[in-house]
């Protein structure tokens, strides 16, 4: 197991993922091992929380910029913010998101309808007040997933984000989290 005693301040960062891709797991590890604030961007009073790592389910970079401006009061183009892109096997993501949405919304809906005809913003736990300035029209769960993968893949290829796979965080935690901690410019202060 990795362990270090000194912790340096983590670079401000955002973990972007499609819902049910492991962002809660990742944020819990950051909170416990790095002693750094890690919080959902959708939390109450997030701007004054003192957290340095935030999670977002932004379906594309344009949406993330709008979201960060609205919720954190930060301009991503002006401030140095590192972006981690967390991905997970799409089969696991869709099944988990479908089951989560059904149980959270207490609705009987079949998988095909959920993927193709159900508004992603209703299913996803984001932007409940409809304050977004981009993506005003409804989008399906599958449409949002395709947008998420295509746009964040482009950002990753351009070097704008660092990709981490949920499966690697679970199956090979020591080397994967070491790479993550290095990317975030922080040390681990507890056991992994």
N, C-alpha and C positions, 0 to 999 in steps of 0.2 A: 504494500500500500504506500501511496505517496503521502508524505507529511512534511510540512515546513513550519517553522515557528514565526517567521516574520511575514507580515502581510503588507504589501504596498497598495496604494489606492488604485482601483481598477479604472481603466479608461472608460469614459461614458460609452455605453453600447446599447444596441437594440437587437434582440433576438426575434427574427421574423420567421414565422412558420404558418402553414395552413393549420386550421384547428385540428386538434387531436394528433399532433405530430411529435409530442414529447416536450413541449415548451415548459409545462409545469414541472416536469421532472428536472429539466435542465436548470430552471430557476431555483428549485429547492436545493440542488447541489451547490449552486453558486452562493446561496445564502448561508449554507451550513459550512462549506469548506473554505470560503474566501472571506466570510464575515462582511460581505458587501450587500448593500441594499439591492434587491432584485424584485421587481414589481410589474404587474400587468399595467400596460399603458391605459387600460380601461378602468383602473381602480379609482375610487373616490380620492380627491385631493392629491392626485399623482404628481402634479407640478411642484408641490411644496413638500413632498415626501422625503427628499434627501437620497432617494434611490439613485444608483448609477447604472443599473442594467434594467432595461424594460423589455417586456415581450409584446409583440404586436402580431396580429393576423392580417396585416395589410396585403391585399391581393396583388398589388404592384407598387413600384417605387413612387409613382405620382401620388397614390393614395397615402403611402407612408409619410411623404413630405407634408401633405395636408393634415394628416392625423397628428403628427408631431407638433406642427404649428398650433393646431387647435387645443391639444391636450397638455402639451408640455411648454408651449410658448417658446419653442426653439426652432430656429431656421437650420435645417439640415445642411443647406448649402454654405452656411457661415460657420458652423461649429464642427469641430472634429468629433464625430461619433462613429464608432466602429459598428458594423452590421454583421451579425452572425445569421446565416440562413440555415435553419434546421429543417431537414427533410426526413421523411419516413416512407417506407414501402406504401405506395398508393392504395393497395388493397386493404391494408390495416387501417389506413387513414379513413377511407370511405366507410368501412364497416363501423369503426369507432365513432365517427362523426354522425352517422345515421342513427346509431343506438343512443348516443348522447343527446342528440336533438330530439328524438322521440321521447326520451325519459324527461328531459328538461322542459319541453313544450307540452308534454302529456297529450300528444296527438297520435292517432293511428294513421300512418302514412306508409305506403309501400316503398321499397328501395328505388324502383325506377322513377316514381314520381318525385321522390326526394332528390335524386341526382339530376333530373332533367327539368322539373317544373316547379320546384319549391325555392322561394327566394332565399339565397345564401345569407343575406343580411338578417333575415328573420331567424335562420338556423344558427348562425354564428353569434357568439356572445360579444358583438361589437356594435358601436354606434346606435344604441337604442333610441337616442333622441333625434336621429336623422339629421345631424348637423354637418355631414360631409359635404364638401364642395365639389367632389369628383365622384364618379360612378353613381349618379343619382338614380338611374333606372335599375329595376330588379335584375338580378343575375342568378342563374341556377348554381347549385352546389358544384356540379361538374364544370360549368362555365367558369366559375371562380377558381376552381382547381387548375384548369388549363391556363387561365390567365396568370395565376400565381407561378406555376412551373415555368411557363414561357418567359415571363418578364424577369423573374429572379434568376433563372438560368442565364439569361443574357447579361445581367449585372455581374453574376459570378464569373462568366467568361471574360468580361471586361475588367475584372479585378476589383469591382466595387463592393463585393461582399465576400465573406469567407464561409464556405459550406461545411456543415457538420451533419453527419447522419445519425439519427436516433439509434439505429441498430448497432453502430460502432460505439456509441456512448455506453450501451448496455453490455455488448459482448467483449469490448476491449477498452474498459474505462480508463486504465492508467495512461496509456499512450494518447488516447483521444482527448481526455481532459487536460493532459499536459499541453497538448497542442492548443486547446481552447484557452487555457490560462496564459500561455505565451501570447496568443493573439490579443487577449484582453489586457495585457501588460500587468498581470497581477500574480501574486503568489498564493499558494494554498496554505490555509492556516488550520486545517483539520484533516482528519482521515477521510479518504474517498471511499 
